[in-house]
Amino acid sequence: MESSKHKSGFVSIIGKPNVGKSTLMNQLVGERLSIITSKAQTTRHRIMGILSGKDFQIVYSDTPGIIKPQYELQNAMMRFVSASLEDADVLLFVTDLFEKQDEEFIERLKHQAQPVILVLNKTDLAKGSQVKDKIDYWLQAFTPAKVVEVSALMGENINTLFDTILELLPEHEAYFPKEELTDKPEKFFVEEIIREKIFENYKQEVPYSTQVEVEEFKEDKKIIRIRTIIYVERKSQKGIIIGKGGESLKKVGMAARKDMEVFFQKQVHLETYVKVAEDWRRKKQALKGFGYQQ
């Protein structure tokens, strides 16, 4: 009798860049799975975080921010968004106090078969009647199944959101083993951690032009030995990433290693090299090699 009451399903976190989707997923899963920086478009893949309990399993998908694609990499990113809209049981449409409507996307939300939870984020920054005004604004645009106000950064109202999601999930057995936290391999998180450090340490276009690949990942009882390559699109960017006397690359490597040791709970030896893959963001073959083609 107990097993028939088990709830399980896929929950896709969607919205524009910088509204706090990755921070929200990390709060919901309780693990730091998604890259978080203050720069837009940092999430490039669809990242699944799995939260399991005795009578439930929620498979969260953090997706790239919704944009109008300007080159092939962004086309691939928007395909991840479309896929997550199609196979979700519940959609979390994340917005904040400052975002305006995207008519095209709102039309799509109106025609989704799944229940949509409107999640108004960054409420810790609200003044006066700002929260109520913004909710009214969105309710005029479409009719969500539920509305939940949160501050993902401060962890406010996350339990209420969790309860709301659970309420809307179908009864189903678990899709993944209960001990799993994500569908992504360990190498993926090595790459994401390095990419996050690149976004934190370099300006303008350089972080967007980088792709990180793990060449070697060897683990024994005491240490993980990792060798990675940072690909850039132009030779001039290679010089920027490395920096004078290799100082910039060393700074990124040290910060990334520190985070990896926390993530893996083990000592990490990290080697990082830089190579040029000319215009890789615009080339389908290069994107396929980097795992962006579905």
N, C-alpha and C positions, 0 to 999 in steps of 0.2 A: 504493500500500500504506500509505503514511504517513497519508493522510487518513482511512482507515477506523479508525485508532486515536485519532482526535480525540474528546475527551470534552467534553460540554457539558450544562448543565442548570440548573434553578431551585432555589435553596436558600432556604427560608424560615426566618427567625430568629424564634422565638416564645417567649413566656413572660410572666410577670406584670410590672407596672410596676417599674422601678428595679432589675432584676436585672443590668443592664449590656448589654442587646441592642444599643443604638446604638453604644456604645463598642466592642463586639466587631465589629460590621460595619465600622466605620471602620478597625479594626486589620486585618481580613481584606482590605479593598479597598485600604487604603493611602492613602485620601483622606478628608477630613473631610466626609462627605456627610450624616450624620444629626445632628440637634440633640441635644446632650448637656447636661443640667443635672441637678442633684441632686433636682429635683422630679419627682414621678410624672406619668405621662400626658403627657409633652411631645411624644412622637411621635404625630401625629394621622393621618398618611397612611401608605400603604405606599410605602416609598422603595426604589428598586432601585439597587444598586451593582454594576457589572460589572467583573470581573477576568478579563483574557484573557492567555493565553500562546500559544506556538507550537502546542501540541497540546491546549489546553483553553480553555474559557470558562465561568466560574461567574457566574450572575446571582443575586446575593443580594437578598433582600427583608427589610428591617427593618420590623417591623409594630408597631402600637400595643400597649401592654401589655394583657393579658387582664383584663378587669374585668366586673362585672355592670352593664350600662348603666342610668343614671338619667335621662338625657334624650337628645334626638334626635341630638346630635353624637356621643355615646358609642355609640349604635346604629350610626351610620355607621362609626365607628372599628372596631367589632367585625365589620362586614361586610367590611372590608379584611382582617381576620385570617382570616375564613372563606375568602375567596377565595384567600389565600396557602396555606392548608392543602390546598385542592383541587388547585391546579396545580403544587405543588412536586414535584421529583424526590427531594429529601432534606429532612428537617426537622431544624433545630437547636433542641432544646428547652433553653433557657437557664434555669438556676436558680442559686441561690447558697447559701452556708452557712447562711442564716437562714430561707429560705422553707419553708413547709409546703405539703402537697398540696392541690390543688383537685380533689375527687373527680370532679366532672362533667367537667373537662378531661382528667384522667388516663384516664377511660373513653373519651374521644374519641381520645386518643393510641393506646390499645390497638387501636383499630379502623382506624387509618390504614394504607393499603396501602404507603406509602413507608417506607424505612428512617428511623428516628429516632435521631439522635445526642444523647445526654444530655451537655450541656455544663455542668459545675459551675464557676461563675465565683467570683471574689473569693477564690481560694485563698491569696493573699498575706496575708489576715487570719486564716488558720487557726491554731489552737492544738492541740497534742497530736494525738489521733486524729480530730479533727473532720472532715477530708476523707473518710477511710475510713468513718466512721460515717454521714456524709451520703449517700455513694454507696450504702452498704448499705440505707439508708432508702428511697432511690428505687428500687433494684432489687427491693425487696419490692412496690412499687406497680405497676411495669410492666417489660417487658423491652426495653430499647433495643438497636439494632443495635450501637452502640459507646458507650463512655463516655470523655470527655476532660475532664481538669481544666485550667482556665486561670485566668490573671489578665489580663483584657482591659485593665485600667488600666495594668498593668506590662508588657504585651506578652508575658507568659510562656506558653509552650506553643502559641502561635498557629500555628507551622509544623506541629506535630503534628496540630492540628485541620484545617489545610488539607489535609494528606496524607490524613487520614481521609475528608474530604469528597470529594476527588478519586477515592479508591478506590471510593466508593459511587455516583459519577455514571455515567449511561449513556453509551455511545458515541453521539455525535451531532455534526453540524456546528454551527458557531457560530450563535447566534440573532441577534446584533447585530454590526455592524461592529467589528472588533477594537480600534479606537482609542476607542470610546465608553466613558465611565465611569459613565453613569447614563441612565435613561430620562426623567429630569425635565429641564424647560427651565431656563435660567439664572435666570429670574424666581423660580422655586420656591425656589432657594437664597438669593436676596436676602430673601425672606419668612421663611425659616427662620432666617437669621442675626439678623434683627431680633427675631423671636419669642424666640430664645434670650436676647438681651440684655434683653428684657422680663422673662423668667423670672428672670434674674440680679439685676435691679434693683428689682423690686416684690414685695410680700408677699401672702399669703393668696389670695383668689379672683381678684384683678385679672388676673394673667397668663393664667388659664384662660378669662377672659371676652374675651380679645383675639383678633383675627384680622387678619392683615397682607395687604394686596394691593398689587401693583406696578401703578401707573397708567401709568408711562412708563419705558421702558428704551431709551436711545439710546446707541449705541456708535460711536465713531470711533477713529482710530489711537492717540490718546493718552489718551482719557478715556471713562468710561462715566457718563452722566447718568441718574440714577434718581430718580423721584418715587414715594413710597409713602404709603398711608393705613393707619393703625392704627384698626381698628374696635373699639369697646367696646360693652357692652350697656346701660350707664346713663350719664346725664349726670355723675353724681358720679365715675364712673371716668375720664371724660375729663379732669376736673380733676386727678385723681391722676397720670395718665399724663403730662400736660403739666408739672405741678409749679409751684412758685412761680417766677414770672418765666420760665417755660419751661425751667428748669434740668434737670428730670428727663428731659424729652424730648431735650434737647440732649446729655445724658450718654449716653443710649441710642444716639442718632444717631452720635455720635463713635466709640463702641465698635464699632457695627455697620459703619461705614465702614472702620475699620481692618481688620476681619476680611474684608470684601468685597475690599479691595485685595490681601490675601494670596491669597484664593480665586481672583480673576480675573486676578491678576498685572498689574494696571493701575490707574491713578489713578481714583478714584470721586468723583463729586459727588452727594451724597445729600440729598434733601429729604423730610421726613416730616411728615405732618399727622394729626390725630386726628378721627374722626367717630363718632357714635353710630348703631348699628344695633340697635335695641331687641330684647332677648331672642333674638339671632340663633341661639344654640346650640339653642334649642328649636323653631325654625321650619324646616320642610322646604324651603320656597322659598328662604330665606336660605342654608341649607346647600348647596343645589344651586348657587346663584350663586357660592359660595365653593369649589366643586369637591369636595364631600364625597359626593355621590351617585354611585354607580357606574352 
